[in-house]
Amino acid sequence: MALRDELLKSIWHAFTALDVDKSGKVSKSQLKVLSHNLCTVMNIPHDPVALEEHFKDDDEGPVSNQGYMPYLNKFILDKVKDNFNRQDFNKMCWTLSYRKNMEQNELKICNDDAFKIWCIFNFLSEDRYPLIIVTEEIEYFLRKLTEAMGGSWVEERFEDYKLQLNSKQQCLNAWELISLVGSGHFSKGMDHQTLSMGIGEVYQELILDVLKQGYMMKKGHKRKNWTERWFVLKPNTISYFVGEDLAEKKGDVLLDGNCSVEHLQDKEGKKCLFLIKSSQKSFEISASDKKKKQEWIQAVQNCVTLLRQGRPAPHREARQKRRELRLKQQAEQEELELRMRELQIANEAKQHELENMRKALEEAAADAAEEEKRRLQTQTELQDRYRRDLEREKLVRQQIEKNLAEKSTELEQYLQRVHELEDMYRQLEHALEDERRARQDEEIIRKLQTRLLEEEAKKRAELEQIHLQQKQAISVTVAEKEELEKERLAKESALQAAMKQLEQLELERQGALEQYETVKKKLETATNNTKTWKHKVAEHEGLLRLIQPGAKGQQNITNWGPAAFSEAELSLREKQWQETKNQAT
């Protein structure tokens, strides 16, 4: 706890005692007296001018606890240093407050013990105003007091008291705590002196930070003699006095992180020796027995460890941990309450939703009953309609079966027609094969006719040559004429022979023409057959169209009948014959 917070708690008690009517306002004269006393007891230079200036007699003057705080912080607490007597400060605040709040007639403790309990209350109270001490800290204080008196802690008694306390409130103020201890409820069987000693021991530990105290022998630094002293161990010092009344202080051992404690061997008739080494001096001390020696060594070592780690006294650290734990529990409790409220709100919303759902279900049930009625009516109508549909479907099915039977008959007829078409296709293929063969025969005859015509042309050219030679023979002399006559006769004989050969060729050509007429008749027959089958196929399926032979062009006519060659061939032959004739001339 910071120094400012500790001082504010005591000052709050003094200010509250001056606030007689509990209105939160104190007269200026009383505030001036309080401020003067605080400056005096805390060794702060008093400035009457600043005090008078601050406490002006107007509506804005600090005549309430809120208005007094700015002056208290600025002119007193900001200037305070830890160089004054805490006990005198607490005594002054106690003197201002206890007469108006405490009734001494009913208490079994003296005024000094009540003051110590009041200081302990300020130490253990929560850091919020008005000051209170919670149940956990009450139990902690009563436990410490019971242990200091040498008694045993009765858990059941405190649980019963806690139940009574919870029925009213969960905390106590300073005067209620003093009444609780002074009533002797938790110190039954103990006399007043034992109770007072227990309160004093707890006060020394919690308020004066006395961790351990007792008589031990100390060796002097100058005379080297052994003297009994009363040692008091605090977190950073070991003070030794002439007696336990602390009237005469003989010196201090300043502790820091560099101090150490060592065991010593017995010497000079002294036993249970140990040495305390500080940064300034070393102290040889003799305890009364080994147990006390070990206790003091352990206590001093604990203080040095705390100083090295920068930690406060154990009881202050324990108080801070308890407060942090309470704050954590309080935060968890608030969070739990918040969650409970949220759950409650959610539950109410859920209940409202369930109620709406119940109403909706009732409405849905009514709608369902109406819907069921309509459904039954609709079902009856659907059954009638279904019956009619079945009858209609039966008639349709019979019609379909009839149609299927007709389709089956048509299918059989179609399959039969397909078979007939297949037979026609086969016969057509045979007719086409016959036509192809007839065309091949026609091509052979045409080639033969062409060869005969070539031979005929050749013979004709020979005849023309002979005729020319005859004409030449007429123009020669008579002698030559006779000779030529002979030759003519010879040539006539040759011409007659050639004429005979020509007649023979004519006969052969006539035979070839006859063969050609025969083949042509066969071809016409095959063509007619093909046309007949084409017509039949077209009548049956209307799709097949056979390729017919192309029409022949106009044929040339010779002395011996139709020519077996084209117009172009005839022109070529006439040109060749004319060239041969010109050469002969």
VEXMI-999766 format. One line per 8 residues: their letters; for each residue x, y, z of C-alpha. Coordinates in steps of 0.5 Angstrom, whole numbers, plus 500, padded with zeros to 3 digits. Layout:
a = X/Y/Z | ...
% end
This chain:
malrdell = 500/500/500 | 503/507/498 | 504/512/504 | 499/517/501 | 493/511/501 | 495/510/508 | 495/517/511 | 488/518/507
ksiwhaft = 485/513/511 | 487/516/518 | 485/523/515 | 478/520/513 | 477/518/520 | 478/525/523 | 474/528/517 | 468/524/518
aldvdksg = 469/525/526 | 468/533/524 | 462/531/520 | 457/531/525 | 451/531/521 | 453/526/516 | 452/531/510 | 459/531/508
kvsksqlk = 461/538/510 | 465/541/515 | 466/548/518 | 472/552/515 | 475/553/522 | 475/546/524 | 478/544/517 | 483/550/519
vlshnlct = 485/546/525 | 485/539/522 | 490/542/517 | 494/545/522 | 495/539/526 | 496/535/520 | 502/539/518 | 505/539/525
vmniphdp = 505/532/526 | 508/530/519 | 513/536/520 | 510/540/514 | 512/547/514 | 505/551/515 | 503/556/511 | 497/560/514
valeehfk = 497/565/508 | 496/559/503 | 491/556/508 | 487/562/509 | 487/564/501 | 484/557/500 | 479/557/505 | 475/563/502
dddegpvs = 469/565/505 | 465/564/498 | 460/559/495 | 466/556/491 | 470/555/497 | 472/548/499 | 468/547/505 | 466/540/504
nqgympyl = 470/533/503 | 470/534/496 | 473/541/496 | 478/539/502 | 481/534/498 | 485/539/493 | 488/543/498 | 490/536/502
nkfildkv = 493/533/496 | 497/540/494 | 499/543/500 | 500/537/505 | 500/530/502 | 504/532/496 | 510/535/501 | 510/529/506
kdnfnrqd = 516/525/507 | 517/519/511 | 521/523/516 | 515/523/522 | 512/519/527 | 507/514/524 | 504/513/531 | 504/520/533
fnkmcwtl = 500/521/526 | 495/516/528 | 494/518/535 | 492/525/533 | 487/522/528 | 485/517/533 | 484/522/538 | 479/526/533
syrknmeq = 475/520/532 | 474/515/537 | 470/520/542 | 464/521/537 | 464/513/535 | 466/509/541 | 463/507/547 | 468/505/552
nelkicnd = 463/502/558 | 461/496/554 | 468/494/552 | 473/489/556 | 479/493/553 | 483/499/554 | 483/505/550 | 490/504/547
dafkiwci = 488/497/545 | 482/500/541 | 487/504/538 | 491/499/536 | 485/495/533 | 483/501/529 | 490/502/526 | 490/494/524
fnflsedr = 483/496/521 | 486/501/517 | 491/497/515 | 487/491/513 | 481/495/510 | 479/496/503 | 481/501/499 | 474/504/498
ypliivte = 470/509/502 | 467/509/507 | 472/504/510 | 470/497/511 | 474/490/513 | 471/484/509 | 470/477/512 | 476/474/510
eieyflrk = 480/480/513 | 476/479/519 | 478/472/520 | 485/473/518 | 486/478/524 | 482/474/529 | 486/468/527 | 493/472/528
lteamggs = 490/475/535 | 488/467/537 | 495/465/535 | 498/471/539 | 494/469/545 | 496/462/545 | 489/459/544 | 486/455/539
wveerfed = 482/457/533 | 475/455/533 | 472/455/526 | 465/453/528 | 465/459/532 | 467/464/526 | 462/460/521 | 456/462/526
yklqlnsk = 458/469/527 | 459/469/519 | 452/467/518 | 450/472/523 | 454/477/519 | 452/475/512 | 444/476/514 | 446/483/516
qqclnawe = 452/485/512 | 458/482/509 | 463/487/512 | 465/491/519 | 467/498/520 | 472/500/525 | 468/501/531 | 464/495/529
lislvgsg = 471/491/529 | 473/494/536 | 466/492/539 | 467/485/536 | 474/484/539 | 472/488/546 | 466/484/547 | 471/478/548
hfskgmdh = 466/473/543 | 473/470/540 | 477/471/547 | 473/467/552 | 477/464/557 | 483/469/556 | 484/474/561 | 484/482/559
qtlsmgig = 492/482/560 | 493/476/555 | 488/479/550 | 492/486/551 | 498/482/549 | 495/479/543 | 493/485/541 | 500/488/542
evyqelil = 503/483/538 | 499/483/532 | 499/491/532 | 507/490/532 | 507/485/526 | 502/488/522 | 503/496/523 | 510/497/526
dvlkqgym = 513/491/521 | 516/487/527 | 518/481/524 | 521/478/530 | 523/480/537 | 526/478/544 | 532/478/548 | 539/476/546
mkkghkrk = 546/477/548 | 551/482/544 | 558/483/544 | 560/490/544 | 565/493/539 | 569/497/543 | 569/494/550 | 568/487/547
nwterwfv = 564/485/553 | 557/481/552 | 551/485/554 | 543/483/554 | 539/487/549 | 532/487/547 | 532/486/539 | 527/488/534
lkpntisy = 527/485/527 | 524/489/521 | 524/488/514 | 530/493/513 | 533/494/520 | 535/490/527 | 534/495/532 | 536/493/539
fvgedlae = 534/497/546 | 536/496/553 | 529/493/555 | 523/491/552 | 519/497/553 | 523/500/548 | 524/506/552 | 532/507/550
kkgdvlld = 534/505/544 | 542/503/543 | 543/502/536 | 541/499/529 | 543/494/524 | 541/496/517 | 540/491/512 | 540/490/505
gncsvehl = 541/485/499 | 549/485/501 | 548/483/508 | 549/475/511 | 548/471/517 | 553/466/519 | 554/461/524 | 560/461/529
qdkegkkc = 563/456/534 | 562/457/541 | 567/461/545 | 569/465/551 | 564/461/554 | 558/463/550 | 554/458/546 | 549/459/540
lflikssq = 553/464/537 | 552/467/530 | 554/473/526 | 551/478/522 | 555/482/517 | 552/488/514 | 555/493/509 | 558/498/515
ksfeisas = 559/493/521 | 559/486/524 | 555/484/530 | 556/477/534 | 550/475/538 | 549/469/542 | 542/466/543 | 539/463/549
dkkkkqew = 538/456/546 | 539/453/539 | 532/453/537 | 532/461/538 | 539/461/534 | 536/458/528 | 529/462/528 | 533/469/528
iqavqncv = 538/466/523 | 532/464/519 | 528/470/520 | 534/475/518 | 536/471/512 | 528/471/510 | 529/479/510 | 535/479/506
tllrqgrp = 532/475/501 | 526/480/501 | 531/486/500 | 534/482/494 | 528/481/491 | 525/488/492 | 519/485/495 | 515/488/501
aphrearq = 514/485/508 | 511/478/508 | 504/480/512 | 504/486/507 | 505/482/501 | 500/477/503 | 495/482/504 | 496/485/497
krrelrlk = 495/477/494 | 489/477/498 | 486/483/495 | 488/481/488 | 485/475/489 | 479/478/492 | 479/483/486 | 479/477/481
qqaeqeel = 474/473/485 | 470/480/485 | 471/480/477 | 469/473/476 | 463/474/481 | 461/480/477 | 462/476/470 | 458/471/473
elrmrelq = 453/475/475 | 453/478/468 | 453/472/465 | 447/470/470 | 443/476/468 | 444/475/460 | 442/467/461 | 436/470/465
ianeakqh = 434/475/460 | 436/469/454 | 431/464/459 | 426/470/459 | 426/471/451 | 426/463/451 | 420/463/455 | 417/468/451
elenmrka = 419/464/445 | 416/458/447 | 410/461/449 | 409/464/442 | 411/457/439 | 405/454/444 | 400/459/441 | 403/458/434
leeaaada = 402/450/435 | 395/451/438 | 394/455/432 | 397/450/427 | 393/444/431 | 387/448/429 | 389/449/422 | 391/442/422
aeeekrrl = 384/440/424 | 381/444/418 | 387/442/414 | 385/434/415 | 378/436/414 | 379/439/407 | 384/433/406 | 379/428/407
qtqtelqd = 374/431/403 | 380/432/397 | 381/425/398 | 374/423/397 | 374/427/391 | 381/424/388 | 378/417/389 | 373/419/385
ryrrdler = 377/422/380 | 382/416/380 | 376/411/379 | 374/415/373 | 381/416/371 | 382/408/371 | 376/407/367 | 379/412/362
eklvrqqi = 386/409/362 | 383/402/361 | 379/404/355 | 386/408/353 | 390/401/354 | 385/397/350 | 385/402/344 | 393/402/345
eknlaeks = 393/394/345 | 388/394/338 | 393/399/335 | 399/395/337 | 396/389/334 | 395/393/327 | 402/396/328 | 404/389/329
teleqylq = 400/387/322 | 403/393/319 | 410/391/321 | 409/384/318 | 407/386/312 | 413/391/312 | 418/386/313 | 415/382/308
rvheledm = 415/388/303 | 423/388/305 | 424/381/303 | 421/382/297 | 425/388/296 | 431/384/297 | 429/379/292 | 428/385/287
yrqlehal = 435/388/289 | 438/381/288 | 435/380/281 | 437/388/279 | 444/386/281 | 443/380/276 | 440/384/270 | 446/390/271
ederrarq = 451/384/271 | 448/382/264 | 448/389/262 | 455/390/263 | 457/383/260 | 453/386/254 | 456/392/254 | 463/389/254
deeiirkl = 461/384/248 | 459/391/244 | 466/394/246 | 469/388/243 | 465/388/236 | 466/396/236 | 473/394/236 | 473/389/230
qtrlleee = 469/394/226 | 474/399/227 | 479/394/225 | 475/392/219 | 474/400/217 | 482/401/217 | 483/395/213 | 478/398/208
akkraele = 481/405/208 | 487/402/207 | 485/398/201 | 481/404/198 | 488/408/198 | 491/402/194 | 486/403/189 | 486/410/188
qihlqqkq = 494/409/187 | 493/404/182 | 488/409/179 | 493/414/178 | 498/410/175 | 493/408/170 | 492/415/168 | 499/416/168
aisvtvae = 500/410/163 | 495/413/158 | 499/419/157 | 505/415/155 | 507/413/148 | 504/408/144 | 510/403/146 | 509/405/153
keeleker = 502/404/152 | 502/397/150 | 507/396/155 | 502/399/160 | 496/396/157 | 500/389/159 | 501/392/166 | 494/395/166
lakesalq = 492/388/165 | 496/385/170 | 494/391/175 | 487/390/173 | 488/382/175 | 491/385/181 | 485/390/182 | 480/384/181
aamkqleq = 484/380/186 | 483/386/190 | 476/387/189 | 475/380/191 | 479/381/197 | 474/387/198 | 468/383/197 | 471/378/202
lelerqga = 472/384/207 | 465/386/205 | 462/380/207 | 466/379/213 | 463/386/215 | 456/384/214 | 458/378/219 | 460/383/224
leqyetvk = 454/388/223 | 450/382/224 | 453/380/230 | 453/387/232 | 445/387/231 | 445/381/235 | 449/384/241 | 445/390/240
kkletatn = 438/386/241 | 441/383/247 | 443/390/250 | 436/393/249 | 433/387/252 | 438/387/258 | 436/395/258 | 429/393/258
ntktwkhk = 429/388/263 | 433/394/267 | 428/399/266 | 423/394/268 | 426/392/275 | 428/400/276 | 420/401/275 | 418/395/280
vaehegll = 423/398/285 | 421/405/284 | 414/403/285 | 416/399/292 | 420/404/295 | 420/410/291 | 427/411/293 | 432/407/288
rliqpgak = 434/411/281 | 438/407/277 | 443/410/272 | 441/409/265 | 446/408/259 | 447/415/256 | 444/416/249 | 448/415/243
gqqnitnw = 449/420/238 | 448/420/230 | 452/415/227 | 455/416/220 | 452/412/214 | 457/409/209 | 456/405/203 | 456/399/207
gpaafsea = 452/401/212 | 452/405/219 | 460/407/220 | 463/404/226 | 467/411/227 | 465/418/229 | 465/424/225 | 472/426/228
elslrekq = 475/420/226 | 472/420/219 | 475/428/218 | 481/425/220 | 481/419/215 | 479/424/209 | 485/428/211 | 489/423/211
wqetknqa = 486/420/204 | 487/427/201 | 494/428/203 | 496/421/200 | 492/423/193 | 496/429/193 | 503/426/194 | 501/421/188
t = 499/426/183
% end
